[in-house]
């Protein structure tokens, strides 16, 4: 169970680094277009990328994983709200934050016995 949690966590971290953080830090069009669609100024792209990177770095380490998950959940909530506001497609864009957040918390639950103690499934 713990191994599955670490594998899922690793996949989520690699996905966010490759699909979200890197394009923002490199200033790629793949990051610019979604920001303009939801109405965020491009000047915040680097800051958002750095926040995502910090959240996932915290999530990657066992001692700070809970803090990283909580902070990333907040960031995902903001993304969900921005996508709702501009009426982006529901299942592919808007709810992606929910899918990712649930996967992130499931991975943390699988890899950390303390989280399982707080949220037992019986």
N, C-alpha and C positions, 0 to 999 in steps of 0.2 A: 504494500500500500504506500509506504514511504517512497519507494523507488518510482512508482507511478506518479506521485505528487511532484517529485523532482523533475521527472521527464516532462510532464505537462508544464511545470513552471519554466523550464528551460525553453520549451517551444514558444510559450507566450512571450518570454523576454526577447528571444531572437526575432519573433514576429514584430513586436513593437519597435525594436531597434532598427530593423530593416525596412519596415513599411511606414513608420511614422517619424521616428527620431532622425534617422539619417537623411531622409529627404528634406526635413526642416533645417537641419544644421548645414546641409549643402546648398540650400536655397533652390531646390529643384521645382520644376513646374508641377510635379505630382503633389507637392505640399502647398504651393501657392494657390492653385485652383480651388481646392476644398475650403481654404480659409476665406477666399473672396466670395464663394457661394454663400457661406454662413454669415458673412458680413464682418469678419475680423480683419483689421488692417494688417498688411504684410509686415509692418514694423514689429509686430509681436511674434512673428514666426520663430525667430531664434529663441526667444524667451520660452515659448511653449515647448519647443524641442528640448531645451535644457531642463524644464520642469519634468517632462516625461522621462528624460534620461535619469534624473535624480530619483524620481519615484520608482523606476524599475531597478535602479541600483540598490535602493533601500530594500526592495522586495526580494532581490537576489540573495541577500545575506540573512541567515537565520535570526540573528539578534535583532534586526530591524525590519524583518519581513512584514510583521503586522502593521507597523507604521507605513511602510511602502504600500501595502494593500489599501489601507484607509485613505491615504493621499491620492493614490491612483483612482480609487472609487470616486473621490471628489472631482477629479479631472474628467473621468468618464461621464459623470453626471452633467458637467458643463457641456461636454460634447453632445450629449443626448439633447439637452435643452436647446443648444444652437441648431441642431438638425431639426428639431420639432418646430422651432420658430420659422424656419424657411421652408417648411413642408417638404423636406427631402423624402425619398421613398422610405416607407416604414420599416420593412423587414431587412433591407440591405444596408441602409445608412443609419437610420435613427436608432433602431434596436441593436445595432452592432455593439454599442457601448454596454448594453445589458448582457449580450452573449459573452463579451470579453470579460466583463466584471464577474459574472458567474463562474466562468472557467478559472479565473484567477483565484477566487475564493475557494473553489473546489480543490484546486491544486494546493493551496495553502493548508486546507483542512486535511488533505491526504498526507502532506509531508510533515505536519507539526502536531504531535500528540497533545500539546497544550490547547490548541484550537479545537481538537476533537473533544477534549474534556469540557470545554465551554459550550460547544454545540454538538452534543452527542446525537447520533442517529440510532434509534432503537425500534 
